[in-house]
Each structure stands twice: as structure tokens, then as C-alpha cells.
């Protein structure tokens, strides 16, 4: 998470320094749109595969095929439809989607190494190098292609990692139905989550122009630190939570939840406090026109501190099987974000966008926090919190 966050931050600095705000904003809008569409096209099949692989079901190769085919169809159609807006970047969408789904299979087997090395190191570092090359050449038109190209080797290497772990087996009847019956609610939730994460940049570009989109992207770039730290812990924790909750071991699930929350706070709160304190100087790295976005950075830091203190509430909720409830929570969060964005962005620009995003984040975290407390008595902090600082206690969990 740290490597990826630094590489993405450096990429934004390179683009904002090398190109005018209007061209930088157009590039950020294109990449946000690509990531949003790829998140929708994944259909949350990766988390569905983690669920079935972690439960050690038979016919794993059949589940993988059942997950990949719909995702490739949807991403292929999206590539054709979005080509007029994204250009050649649109045809990278299937590689982005298939690579993510295949990496989820390796996590289902309990291995984090492929995800860390490929998605956490290879892609962001290659993106930074290629985008920096395009910036040195002054070729703004090549920025989207330079950003999207690293997803091709990601797909190839992820496929090789899966092939080494999964033996090809005959298709078992009912595999498709079983996989998608579990995953369908999460597919909708995953699509909404993808929209929730990226739609603010697209709305800013549409309502306030590419310059404000560039300012907003630069000022909120550090939110990827919290997202990646949360994602990294969630990916490692999800298979264990599924097994604990499936076996009715709520004590173990609570211990895991509290341990992960403490580590999430310890990893991210120093970053948010430092960013809030140093925002006037940090934002100058992007160029002289970005220093006015300090209020955006302060709202971002405060919101992310509240969100990380709630822990990975949605992951725990879905691991317990409440995918429909998770979907309803995401719908409420997106609705809150859209209403606030439409009301505030025209008059306040980037500050209005971060206010809308903040409202959605608070809804997205506080609702499932209350639901977990009511149904299972689970809390992000408790008697297992400080025990998580002991290596032996964390290993046992």
C-alpha cells in the first residue's frame, strides 16, 4: 500500500508539473472513468471467488471460468462503447478486469504475494515510469496509453500464478448458479462502490471544468493511502473472516476485526495528521495553482480518520453473508454523495466535491458499524485491541 500510494502520488506530481491544469484534468478524468468502468465490469467476481476458494470447494477451475466469462463480456462491451471518450485506453479494460479477478483466486488460497508484487508494486511503478517518459517527451496524448499499458503484464503474470495453484477439473453442474447466486448482490454493490470511489472526479470535470478536476485530484490524492491500507488488510483478512463467521466463531471474528482496526489506525492516522498539518506546503508540489486547495485537504484528512476508526466494517458485514444489506448501505452512500455534489460543486468547485464525498464516506462506514453492533455485538475497539500489538496475539488471530 505504501509503495503504491507513493507511486500514485508521484505520478500526479509529474503530470501536474509537466502539463497545464486543463490537460492534467482531462487525463485524471479519463483514468478515473476507466477505473470506475473497470470496477463495474468486475461484477465483484473476485470476492465471490475468494469466498468459494477459501471454503475449499471442489471444482475451483469451474468457478474461475464461471467468474471470468461474464466479466470479460461486460468489459469488452464497455471498451467498445467508451472508445470515443477513452481512445486506446478503452481496450485495456478487459485486462484490468481479468487480472483483478485472477489475483483474487490467489488470495482465496491464502497467498498475498501475487497481489502485493503485481497490483501493489509492478503496476503503479510501471505507470509512474511510463507516464514520466511521456511527460519528458511532452506527449500529453500518450498519457492514457502509458498509464494503461502495465495492466497487460499484470494479466499475464496473474494467469501464471493461478495456473500454478489450480488443477484443471471437469465442470460441476450448478457451479455458475451457485457462484452468481452468492455474488449477484455484491456485483451491484461492487459497481456502486466503483462509482462511489471515482464519480466525484468525473462530476467535477463535468460541472466545474478540467482545471477544478485537476485541483481536486491533486488535493485528494492522499486518500489512496487509506484506501490501499484498508484494501491490503481486508484482502489478507477476508478468507479468515469468512471461515470464522461461517463456523459461528464470533469471538474469533471480533478479535480479527479489532486487531485489523487497530493496525489500520496505526498505519494511517499519522499520515492524515501530517497531511493536515503540512497541506499548505505539500500542495505546492503540484504547482503554484494548487496551494488554494488546503480546505479540501483538511476535510479529506478528518473524514478519513473517522472512516479508518470504524475499521473494515463492510468487509466484516459481507463476510457474514449480509450482501444485500451492504448493497443498501452503498446505495445510501452514493445517493448522499450525488445530492451533495450536485448541490455544492457548481458554487464551490473542488471543496463542494470533497464535502459530497465526505458525506458519502460517513454514511458508508457508520451504517454498517451500527448494523454489526446490533446483530453480532462486534465493535472496532475492545478488549482485543491492544492485544493485537503483541506479535504472538496477532499470529494466533
TIMITI-160574 format. One record per residue (C-alpha): x, y negated, z. Coordinates in steps of 0.05 Angstrom, whole numbers, plus 5000, padded with zeros to 4 digits. Example, Ala and Ser with C-alpha at 12.3 -4.5 7.8 and 13.67 -1.06 7.14 Angstrom:
<pts>
5246|5090|5156 $
5273|5021|5143 $
</pts>
This chain:
<pts>
5000|5000|5000 $
5056|4952|5017 $
5093|4966|4952 $
5030|4959|4910 $
5009|4895|4945 $
5077|4862|4936 $
5080|4882|4863 $
5010|4854|4850 $
5026|4790|4887 $
5090|4782|4847 $
5051|4794|4783 $
5003|4737|4799 $
5062|4691|4815 $
5094|4708|4748 $
5031|4695|4709 $
5012|4630|4744 $
5083|4604|4738 $
5093|4624|4665 $
5026|4603|4636 $
4976|4546|4643 $
4919|4557|4692 $
4869|4566|4636 $
4908|4624|4604 $
4923|4655|4672 $
4849|4652|4690 $
4830|4685|4624 $
4879|4742|4638 $
4856|4751|4710 $
4783|4753|4686 $
4799|4806|4634 $
4835|4851|4684 $
4780|4842|4736 $
4728|4861|4684 $
4769|4923|4664 $
4777|4946|4736 $
4703|4933|4750 $
4681|4974|4690 $
4731|5030|4705 $
4704|5033|4777 $
4634|5041|4750 $
4655|5094|4699 $
4689|5136|4752 $
4620|5153|4778 $
4654|5166|4845 $
4670|5235|4818 $
4738|5233|4854 $
4706|5231|4923 $
4658|5286|4902 $
4718|5329|4883 $
4753|5314|4949 $
4690|5338|4985 $
4688|5405|4949 $
4763|5418|4944 $
4772|5402|5019 $
4718|5453|5035 $
4759|5506|4997 $
4702|5525|4950 $
4712|5575|4893 $
4716|5555|4820 $
4753|5489|4831 $
4773|5484|4758 $
4699|5485|4740 $
4685|5427|4788 $
4741|5388|4756 $
4712|5397|4686 $
4643|5380|4712 $
4670|5315|4741 $
4715|5294|4683 $
4668|5302|4623 $
4614|5252|4645 $
4668|5202|4667 $
4704|5206|4600 $
4639|5198|4562 $
4619|5136|4602 $
4688|5104|4599 $
4693|5118|4524 $
4626|5084|4511 $
4647|5026|4555 $
4712|5019|4515 $
4673|5012|4450 $
4623|4962|4479 $
4676|4919|4513 $
4726|4917|4456 $
4703|4848|4432 $
4719|4819|4501 $
4778|4861|4524 $
4812|4878|4458 $
4862|4937|4460 $
4857|4937|4537 $
4788|4968|4529 $
4817|5033|4503 $
4858|5043|4566 $
4793|5051|4606 $
4788|5127|4596 $
4860|5136|4620 $
4846|5093|4682 $
4784|5134|4699 $
4811|5204|4685 $
4877|5191|4722 $
4839|5168|4784 $
4794|5230|4783 $
4853|5277|4776 $
4892|5244|4832 $
4831|5256|4877 $
4838|5331|4865 $
4909|5330|4894 $
4883|5292|4956 $
4830|5346|4964 $
4887|5396|4973 $
4915|5351|5028 $
4973|5322|4987 $
4982|5247|4987 $
5048|5246|4948 $
5019|5243|4877 $
4973|5186|4896 $
5028|5148|4931 $
5081|5156|4877 $
5036|5147|4816 $
4980|5100|4836 $
5016|5064|4892 $
5086|5055|4862 $
5090|5074|4788 $
5030|5034|4761 $
5039|4968|4799 $
5115|4966|4788 $
5109|4982|4714 $
5054|4930|4707 $
5098|4878|4740 $
5157|4895|4695 $
5117|4894|4630 $
5078|4831|4648 $
5143|4796|4667 $
5171|4816|4599 $
5110|4787|4564 $
5118|4723|4606 $
5191|4716|4588 $
5172|4723|4515 $
5117|4671|4524 $
5066|4720|4494 $
5001|4707|4532 $
4964|4751|4482 $
5004|4812|4503 $
4990|4805|4578 $
4927|4851|4579 $
4963|4906|4539 $
5025|4901|4584 $
4980|4907|4646 $
4941|4967|4619 $
4996|5009|4588 $
5022|5041|4654 $
4956|5079|4663 $
4975|5125|4605 $
5035|5157|4640 $
4993|5158|4704 $
4942|5203|4669 $
4995|5250|4641 $
5032|5258|4707 $
4967|5266|4747 $
4945|5321|4699 $
5012|5357|4710 $
5004|5351|4786 $
4934|5382|4783 $
4956|5437|4736 $
5008|5459|4787 $
4955|5467|4841 $
4893|5493|4807 $
4888|5561|4773 $
4840|5563|4714 $
4779|5604|4733 $
4713|5623|4698 $
4657|5573|4704 $
4609|5589|4762 $
4535|5576|4747 $
4507|5517|4785 $
4574|5481|4791 $
4551|5419|4754 $
4486|5415|4792 $
4519|5424|4859 $
4573|5372|4846 $
4527|5318|4819 $
4472|5330|4870 $
4523|5311|4923 $
4557|5257|4882 $
4499|5222|4848 $
4482|5175|4905 $
4556|5159|4912 $
4561|5147|4837 $
4512|5090|4844 $
4547|5067|4907 $
4616|5071|4873 $
4590|5030|4815 $
4563|4977|4863 $
4628|4978|4902 $
4668|4966|4838 $
4622|4908|4821 $
4628|4881|4893 $
4704|4882|4891 $
4712|4845|4824 $
4649|4808|4805 $
4669|4745|4843 $
4726|4730|4794 $
4681|4741|4734 $
4626|4696|4764 $
4676|4642|4780 $
4702|4643|4708 $
4630|4641|4681 $
4604|4586|4727 $
4666|4544|4742 $
4714|4560|4685 $
4780|4598|4678 $
4820|4546|4717 $
4779|4558|4781 $
4783|4633|4767 $
4859|4628|4768 $
4858|4587|4833 $
4810|4636|4866 $
4850|4697|4843 $
4915|4668|4869 $
4887|4647|4937 $
4852|4714|4948 $
4907|4759|4922 $
4927|4778|4992 $
4861|4813|5003 $
4891|4871|4965 $
4936|4883|5026 $
4876|4901|5070 $
4842|4939|5014 $
4903|4982|4998 $
4920|4996|5071 $
4847|5016|5083 $
4847|5058|5019 $
4912|5092|5037 $
4888|5112|5107 $
4820|5132|5080 $
4850|5177|5027 $
4892|5213|5078 $
4835|5218|5129 $
4775|5236|5085 $
4787|5311|5079 $
4797|5317|5155 $
4734|5277|5170 $
4693|5320|5122 $
4716|5383|5157 $
4705|5354|5227 $
4635|5328|5214 $
4614|5389|5174 $
4633|5432|5234 $
4596|5387|5284 $
4662|5365|5317 $
4641|5294|5333 $
4695|5287|5386 $
4749|5301|5334 $
4715|5255|5284 $
4714|5199|5336 $
4787|5210|5352 $
4806|5205|5278 $
4763|5143|5268 $
4792|5106|5327 $
4863|5126|5311 $
4856|5102|5239 $
4823|5037|5260 $
4880|5020|5308 $
4932|5033|5254 $
4893|4992|5204 $
4891|4933|5253 $
4965|4940|5269 $
4983|4942|5195 $
4940|4885|5171 $
4927|4834|5226 $
4999|4808|5226 $
4992|4797|5151 $
4927|4759|5158 $
4952|4716|5216 $
5016|4700|5178 $
4977|4684|5114 $
4930|4637|5151 $
4989|4601|5184 $
5033|4597|5122 $
4979|4588|5068 $
4999|4515|5052 $
5069|4539|5034 $
5052|4608|5005 $
5002|4580|4955 $
5055|4533|4927 $
5090|4595|4900 $
5036|4599|4847 $
5048|4527|4823 $
5031|4456|4843 $
4957|4462|4825 $
4943|4519|4874 $
4960|4486|4941 $
4890|4457|4947 $
4862|4528|4958 $
4883|4531|5032 $
4810|4534|5057 $
4798|4594|5012 $
4857|4629|5044 $
4833|4614|5114 $
4763|4643|5101 $
4795|4704|5069 $
4841|4717|5129 $
4786|4710|5181 $
4738|4755|5143 $
4789|4810|5132 $
4808|4811|5205 $
4735|4824|5224 $
4729|4877|5169 $
4791|4915|5189 $
4769|4914|5262 $
4708|4953|5241 $
4752|5008|5212 $
4735|5052|5153 $
4661|5054|5171 $
4636|5071|5101 $
4684|5129|5094 $
4660|5159|5160 $
4588|5149|5140 $
4596|5184|5073 $
4638|5239|5104 $
4579|5253|5149 $
4536|5262|5086 $
4497|5197|5090 $
4510|5176|5018 $
4440|5146|5009 $
4450|5101|5070 $
4518|5080|5044 $
4485|5061|4977 $
4433|5019|5012 $
4487|4983|5051 $
4526|4967|4988 $
4464|4941|4954 $
4452|4894|5012 $
4524|4870|5010 $
4523|4858|4934 $
4456|4821|4939 $
4485|4776|4994 $
4547|4762|4952 $
4508|4746|4888 $
4459|4700|4923 $
4514|4661|4958 $
4558|4659|4895 $
4502|4632|4852 $
4484|4580|4904 $
4555|4557|4922 $
4602|4567|4863 $
4573|4512|4817 $
4585|4459|4870 $
4644|4487|4910 $
4682|4529|4859 $
4733|4577|4890 $
4712|4560|4961 $
4640|4578|4945 $
4663|4644|4915 $
4702|4664|4976 $
4643|4645|5021 $
4598|4691|4980 $
4649|4747|4982 $
4657|4738|5057 $
4582|4745|5069 $
4581|4809|5029 $
4641|4838|5066 $
4610|4825|5134 $
4545|4859|5113 $
4583|4917|5083 $
4620|4931|5149 $
4572|4911|5204 $
4513|4951|5178 $
4548|5019|5176 $
4582|5003|5242 $
4513|4997|5275 $
4488|5060|5240 $
4548|5102|5263 $
4537|5078|5334 $
4463|5094|5332 $
4469|5163|5300 $
4534|5192|5327 $
4557|5145|5382 $
4621|5131|5343 $
4660|5067|5356 $
4722|5038|5322 $
4755|5028|5390 $
4751|5071|5453 $
4790|5119|5497 $
4826|5150|5437 $
4851|5083|5411 $
4916|5074|5448 $
4930|5148|5449 $
4937|5141|5373 $
5001|5102|5385 $
5034|5166|5410 $
5060|5206|5352 $
5042|5272|5385 $
4969|5250|5394 $
4964|5226|5322 $
4994|5291|5296 $
4943|5331|5337 $
4886|5289|5309 $
</pts>
